[in-house]
Amino acid sequence: MAVFDIKDLSFTYPAREGRALSGIDLTIQRGEYITLCGRSGCGKTTLLRQFKTTMAPQGRRSGNILFDGQPLDELDQMAQTTRI
């Protein structure tokens, strides 16, 4: 089972033209290690901050993020803190 399952994730910062993230599809399996690499400003940190709602930047997000099969937005803060 996927720990994180991300479908068509896009994110736009307020008052900015263009998306910081556009159409991201990513599945991370339990026990799997991944590497995010790219030039400065390409969205690596913005993507990682989407994995925990208290760290997500202000802006407009679309798409779905599932954590253990459950929508991330439906997990309370305590569950996110202890499980992610």
Contacts in CASP RR format, 6 or more apart in sequence:
PFRMAT RR
TARGET T0000
AUTHOR 0000-0000-0000
METHOD contacts of the structure
MODEL  1
MAVFDIKDLSFTYPAREGRALSGIDLTIQRGEYITLCGRSGCGKTTLLRQ
FKTTMAPQGRRSGNILFDGQPLDELDQMAQTTRI
1 29 0 8 1.000
1 30 0 8 1.000
1 68 0 8 1.000
1 69 0 8 1.000
2 27 0 8 1.000
2 28 0 8 1.000
2 29 0 8 1.000
2 30 0 8 1.000
2 66 0 8 1.000
2 69 0 8 1.000
3 28 0 8 1.000
3 29 0 8 1.000
3 30 0 8 1.000
3 31 0 8 1.000
3 32 0 8 1.000
3 67 0 8 1.000
3 68 0 8 1.000
4 26 0 8 1.000
4 27 0 8 1.000
4 28 0 8 1.000
4 51 0 8 1.000
4 65 0 8 1.000
4 66 0 8 1.000
4 67 0 8 1.000
5 26 0 8 1.000
5 27 0 8 1.000
5 28 0 8 1.000
5 64 0 8 1.000
5 65 0 8 1.000
5 66 0 8 1.000
5 69 0 8 1.000
6 24 0 8 1.000
6 25 0 8 1.000
6 26 0 8 1.000
6 27 0 8 1.000
6 50 0 8 1.000
6 63 0 8 1.000
6 64 0 8 1.000
6 65 0 8 1.000
6 66 0 8 1.000
7 25 0 8 1.000
7 63 0 8 1.000
7 64 0 8 1.000
7 66 0 8 1.000
8 23 0 8 1.000
8 24 0 8 1.000
8 25 0 8 1.000
8 62 0 8 1.000
8 63 0 8 1.000
8 64 0 8 1.000
9 21 0 8 1.000
9 23 0 8 1.000
9 24 0 8 1.000
9 25 0 8 1.000
9 26 0 8 1.000
9 47 0 8 1.000
9 50 0 8 1.000
9 61 0 8 1.000
9 62 0 8 1.000
9 63 0 8 1.000
9 64 0 8 1.000
9 65 0 8 1.000
10 19 0 8 1.000
10 21 0 8 1.000
10 22 0 8 1.000
10 23 0 8 1.000
10 24 0 8 1.000
10 61 0 8 1.000
10 62 0 8 1.000
10 63 0 8 1.000
11 19 0 8 1.000
11 20 0 8 1.000
11 21 0 8 1.000
11 46 0 8 1.000
11 50 0 8 1.000
11 57 0 8 1.000
11 59 0 8 1.000
11 60 0 8 1.000
11 61 0 8 1.000
11 62 0 8 1.000
12 18 0 8 1.000
12 19 0 8 1.000
12 20 0 8 1.000
12 59 0 8 1.000
12 60 0 8 1.000
13 20 0 8 1.000
13 57 0 8 1.000
13 58 0 8 1.000
13 59 0 8 1.000
14 58 0 8 1.000
14 59 0 8 1.000
14 60 0 8 1.000
20 43 0 8 1.000
20 46 0 8 1.000
21 43 0 8 1.000
21 46 0 8 1.000
21 47 0 8 1.000
21 50 0 8 1.000
23 63 0 8 1.000
24 47 0 8 1.000
28 34 0 8 1.000
36 44 0 8 1.000
36 47 0 8 1.000
36 48 0 8 1.000
37 44 0 8 1.000
38 44 0 8 1.000
46 57 0 8 1.000
49 55 0 8 1.000
49 56 0 8 1.000
49 57 0 8 1.000
50 56 0 8 1.000
50 61 0 8 1.000
50 65 0 8 1.000
51 65 0 8 1.000
51 67 0 8 1.000
51 72 0 8 1.000
51 84 0 8 1.000
52 80 0 8 1.000
52 84 0 8 1.000
53 72 0 8 1.000
53 73 0 8 1.000
53 75 0 8 1.000
53 77 0 8 1.000
53 80 0 8 1.000
54 77 0 8 1.000
54 80 0 8 1.000
64 71 0 8 1.000
65 71 0 8 1.000
65 72 0 8 1.000
65 73 0 8 1.000
66 72 0 8 1.000
67 75 0 8 1.000
67 80 0 8 1.000
67 83 0 8 1.000
67 84 0 8 1.000
68 83 0 8 1.000
72 80 0 8 1.000
75 83 0 8 1.000
END
